[in-house]
Amino acid sequence: MSQTRLLALVGSLRAASINRRLAEAAAQTSPEGVEVAIYEGLADIPFYNEDLDVEGKVPAAALALREAVTASDGLLLVTPEYNGTLPAVLKNAIDWASRPYGVGALKTKPVAVVSASISPNAAKWSHDDAVKALGVAGADVLKEASLNFGTIGQRFGDAHPADDAEALTQLAATVRLLADAAVAVKANA
Ligand SMILES: Cc1cc2nc3c(=O)[nH]c(=O)nc-3n(C[C@H](O)[C@H](O)[C@H](O)COP(=O)(O)O)c2cc1C
């Protein structure tokens, strides 16, 4: 069977992002035949603008995101929480990937959402808003693959999540569920 390609979209752009490290740890858990690649171009995408979303005008960075999402078999969204919701960089990515209306790259795409923040609430508001936006965009959000990490400053401030056995086990289960859903979609295509 061909390789199953999962694409991770990380909502924090900072170099030392713990959310990014969670995505890196998730990638390390990929079973054979599955790869998780972290998308690197989110910061380059202009804010969504319907005037630009017409043939010949779509910014190259937005086109690249659409192509990467289309080429992937499933998405792993890893998000912190900013002011009670998901960071603008991720909402912008969802907006671009949701269009053209009805045939956007997110349509029927299996997605697992992982949230992480320094608060004990574990970015659950951000998680919920990501699930809502992805669902409206037509994605197939896998509730059973959800994860929430709280108090990440204490837990992962000095230790990479890849060195945390419990986090690795949880991330591996999420990657496995997402990969299984992606394989099922491919088999039915
Ligand atoms: C603008 C801003 C708003 C934030 N708002 C929240 C919030 O509403 N809830 C929360 O739990 N953490 C909030 N935080 C703290 C983030 O959880 C924290 O910065 C987290 O480490 C970000 O993840 P990262 O390590 O991947 O960058 C906020 C941080 C910033 C910079």
The ligand as a MOL file (V3000), in Angstrom:
LIG
                    3D

  0  0  0     0  0            999 V3000
M  V30 BEGIN CTAB
M  V30 COUNTS 31 33 0 0 0
M  V30 BEGIN ATOM
M  V30 1 C -1.6170 36.5590 22.5920 0
M  V30 2 C -1.6820 35.4110 23.5600 0
M  V30 3 C -2.9010 35.0460 24.1230 0
M  V30 4 C -2.9820 33.9480 24.9660 0
M  V30 5 N -4.2100 33.5740 25.4410 0
M  V30 6 C -4.3160 32.4100 26.1150 0
M  V30 7 C -5.6010 31.8870 26.4390 0
M  V30 8 O -6.6330 32.4700 26.1570 0
M  V30 9 N -5.6580 30.7080 27.0780 0
M  V30 10 C -4.5220 30.0020 27.4100 0
M  V30 11 O -4.6340 28.9330 27.9780 0
M  V30 12 N -3.2920 30.4680 27.1150 0
M  V30 13 C -3.1680 31.6450 26.4680 0
M  V30 14 N -1.9360 32.1110 26.1130 0
M  V30 15 C -0.7450 31.3800 26.5560 0
M  V30 16 C -0.4080 30.2230 25.6300 0
M  V30 17 O -1.0970 29.0790 26.0800 0
M  V30 18 C 1.0900 29.9680 25.6940 0
M  V30 19 O 1.7740 31.0870 25.1530 0
M  V30 20 C 1.4810 28.6860 24.9800 0
M  V30 21 O 2.7210 28.2870 25.4400 0
M  V30 22 C 1.5820 28.8520 23.5070 0
M  V30 23 O 2.0220 27.6650 22.9080 0
M  V30 24 P 3.4550 27.4810 22.2320 0
M  V30 25 O 4.4220 27.0680 23.3150 0
M  V30 26 O 3.2310 26.3880 21.2580 0
M  V30 27 O 3.8660 28.7800 21.6100 0
M  V30 28 C -1.8130 33.2210 25.2990 0
M  V30 29 C -0.5900 33.6240 24.7450 0
M  V30 30 C -0.5130 34.6840 23.8810 0
M  V30 31 C 0.8210 35.0360 23.2730 0
M  V30 END ATOM
M  V30 BEGIN BOND
M  V30 1 1 1 2
M  V30 2 1 2 3
M  V30 3 2 2 30
M  V30 4 2 3 4
M  V30 5 1 4 5
M  V30 6 1 4 28
M  V30 7 2 5 6
M  V30 8 1 6 7
M  V30 9 1 6 13
M  V30 10 2 7 8
M  V30 11 1 7 9
M  V30 12 1 9 10
M  V30 13 2 10 11
M  V30 14 1 10 12
M  V30 15 2 12 13
M  V30 16 1 13 14
M  V30 17 1 14 15
M  V30 18 1 14 28
M  V30 19 1 15 16
M  V30 20 1 16 17
M  V30 21 1 16 18
M  V30 22 1 18 19
M  V30 23 1 18 20
M  V30 24 1 20 21
M  V30 25 1 20 22
M  V30 26 1 22 23
M  V30 27 1 23 24
M  V30 28 2 24 25
M  V30 29 1 24 26
M  V30 30 1 24 27
M  V30 31 2 28 29
M  V30 32 1 29 30
M  V30 33 1 30 31
M  V30 END BOND
M  V30 END CTAB
M  END
